[in-house]
Amino acid sequence: MNHTPSLDEQGNVSSIEDLLDCLDGADHDGGRTSVDHILSAVGRRSFGPLLLLAGLITLAPVIGDIPGVPTLMAVLVVLVAIQLLLGRDHFWLPAWLLDRSLARDKLDRAVAWMRKPARAIDRVLHPRLRFLTQGLGALGISVMCILIALAMPPMEIIPFTANGAGLALTVFGLALIANDGLMALLGYVITLGTLALVIVNLM
């Protein structure tokens, strides 16, 4: 079932359900949906929705378990986060990344799986502790996301750590789109715990 996304006044995703609605409406070509199609549906001008997208794809059992997907999402996060730190307001991504694609049926199943928890999570989001999501707070989140992304390739061989990375990216994305500093704090906790688990397993 397709839904119409209820974007904010600037046309940006403002909740998980909005993002899922955008994914439902993403174009596809021959039964596959490219990263370019997905980003065109979600939008390329806001870091929060892109983080949320990367996190949810990494978390979704139908998609995130595909070998290489966490690393692909890591590349997306690093490229976007670095450009945010450089002050860019429109994110450039290379053609080889935009051309990568997912099977449309797997994307649809992942979206359906995420619908129920999305409604529950969206209900608890609201603006608070905004200093943690705006200005220097947003830059701090960008740095943490780069650290997560750089650690994601080895996470593909360490059980459960890629899920922790996906959860951290999802929480940081929610923090930015909702201006919810409490979610940002939760993201820091999840990030530090996940990175610690990776370091312990690599030692």
C-alpha positions in Angstrom: 0.0 0.0 0.0 1.5 3.4 -1.0 1.2 6.4 1.2 1.7 10.1 0.4 4.6 11.5 2.4 3.8 14.5 4.7 7.0 16.4 4.3 7.8 19.6 6.2 7.5 23.2 4.9 10.9 22.9 3.2 10.0 19.6 1.5 12.2 17.5 3.8 11.5 14.2 5.5 10.3 14.8 9.0 9.7 11.3 10.4 10.4 7.6 9.7 7.0 7.1 8.1 7.7 10.0 5.8 10.9 8.3 4.7 9.2 5.0 4.2 6.5 6.7 2.1 9.3 8.2 -0.1 10.8 4.8 -0.5 7.4 3.4 -1.5 7.2 6.0 -4.2 10.8 5.6 -5.5 11.1 4.8 -9.2 12.5 1.5 -10.3 13.9 0.1 -13.5 13.5 -3.6 -14.5 12.6 -4.7 -11.0 15.5 -2.9 -9.3 15.7 0.4 -7.5 19.0 2.3 -7.8 20.6 4.4 -5.1 20.0 7.4 -7.4 16.2 6.6 -7.5 16.1 6.3 -3.7 18.0 9.6 -3.2 15.8 11.3 -5.7 12.7 10.2 -3.8 14.1 11.1 -0.3 16.0 14.3 -1.3 19.7 15.1 -1.4 19.8 18.4 0.5 19.4 17.3 4.1 21.8 15.2 6.2 19.2 13.9 8.6 17.1 12.0 6.1 20.2 10.5 4.4 21.5 9.3 7.7 18.1 7.8 8.6 18.0 6.2 5.2 21.5 4.6 5.6 20.6 3.4 9.1 17.3 1.8 8.2 18.8 0.0 5.2 21.6 -1.3 7.3 19.1 -2.4 10.0 16.5 -4.0 7.8 16.9 -7.8 7.8 15.9 -8.2 4.2 18.4 -5.7 2.9 21.0 -5.2 5.6 22.0 -8.8 5.5 23.1 -8.7 1.9 26.9 -8.8 1.8 28.3 -5.4 0.9 25.3 -3.3 1.7 26.6 -2.0 5.1 29.8 -1.0 3.4 27.9 0.7 0.6 25.9 2.7 3.2 29.2 3.5 5.0 30.6 5.1 1.8 27.3 7.1 1.5 27.6 8.4 5.1 31.3 9.3 4.9 30.9 11.2 1.6 27.8 13.1 2.9 29.2 13.8 6.4 32.5 15.2 5.0 30.6 17.5 2.7 28.5 18.7 5.6 31.6 19.4 7.6 32.9 21.4 4.6 29.7 23.5 4.7 28.0 22.2 1.6 24.2 22.3 1.4 23.8 20.1 -1.6 25.6 16.7 -1.5 27.5 15.3 -4.5 27.8 11.5 -4.9 29.8 9.6 -7.5 28.1 7.9 -10.4 29.3 4.4 -9.4 27.5 4.8 -6.0 24.3 6.2 -7.5 24.2 3.3 -10.0 24.2 0.6 -7.4 20.8 -1.0 -7.0 18.6 -3.2 -4.8 15.9 -5.7 -5.9 12.6 -3.8 -5.7 10.8 -6.7 -4.0 13.4 -6.8 -1.2 13.0 -3.0 -0.8 9.2 -3.3 -0.6 9.5 -6.1 2.0 11.9 -4.1 4.1 9.6 -1.0 4.0 6.6 -3.2 5.1 8.7 -4.7 8.0 9.6 -1.2 9.2 6.1 0.3 9.1 4.9 -0.9 12.6 8.0 0.2 14.6 8.1 3.5 12.7 4.7 4.6 14.0 5.7 3.9 17.6 9.0 5.6 17.3 7.6 8.7 15.5 5.2 9.3 18.4 8.0 9.8 20.9 10.0 12.3 18.8 9.8 16.0 19.5 12.2 19.0 19.6 14.3 19.2 22.8 17.9 19.9 23.8 18.3 21.5 20.4 21.9 22.6 21.0 22.8 18.9 20.5 21.4 18.8 16.9 22.1 22.3 15.6 25.3 24.2 14.9 28.2 22.6 16.6 25.9 19.8 17.7 25.2 18.8 14.1 28.9 18.9 13.4 29.6 16.6 16.3 27.0 14.1 15.0 28.7 14.3 11.6 32.1 13.4 13.1 30.5 10.4 15.0 28.9 9.2 11.9 32.2 9.3 10.0 33.7 7.1 12.8 30.8 4.7 12.6 31.0 4.5 8.8 34.8 3.9 8.8 34.2 1.0 11.2 31.4 -0.6 9.2 33.5 -2.7 6.7 34.9 -5.0 9.4 31.5 -5.1 11.1 30.3 -7.3 8.2 32.3 -10.1 9.8 31.7 -9.3 13.5 28.2 -10.6 14.5 25.6 -7.9 15.5 28.0 -4.9 15.2 26.5 -3.8 11.8 23.1 -3.7 13.5 24.6 -1.5 16.2 26.0 0.8 13.5 22.7 0.9 11.6 20.9 1.7 14.9 23.3 4.5 15.7 22.9 6.1 12.2 19.1 5.7 12.5 19.0 7.4 15.9 21.3 10.3 14.7 19.1 10.7 11.6 16.0 10.9 13.8 17.7 13.4 16.1 18.5 15.7 13.2 15.1 15.6 11.4 13.2 16.1 14.7 15.7 18.4 16.5 15.6 15.9 19.3 18.8 16.2 21.4 17.8 13.3 23.6 17.9 11.0 20.6 21.4 12.5 19.8 22.6 11.5 23.3 21.2 8.0 22.7 23.1 7.9 19.4 26.4 8.8 21.1 25.8 5.9 23.6 25.0 3.4 20.9 28.0 4.6 18.8 30.5 4.3 21.7 29.2 0.9 22.7 29.3 -0.5 19.1 32.8 0.8 18.5 34.0 -0.7 21.7 32.5 -4.1 20.7 34.3 -3.8 17.3 37.7 -3.0 19.0 37.3 -5.9 21.5 36.6 -8.3 18.7 39.5 -7.1 16.5 42.1 -7.4 19.3 
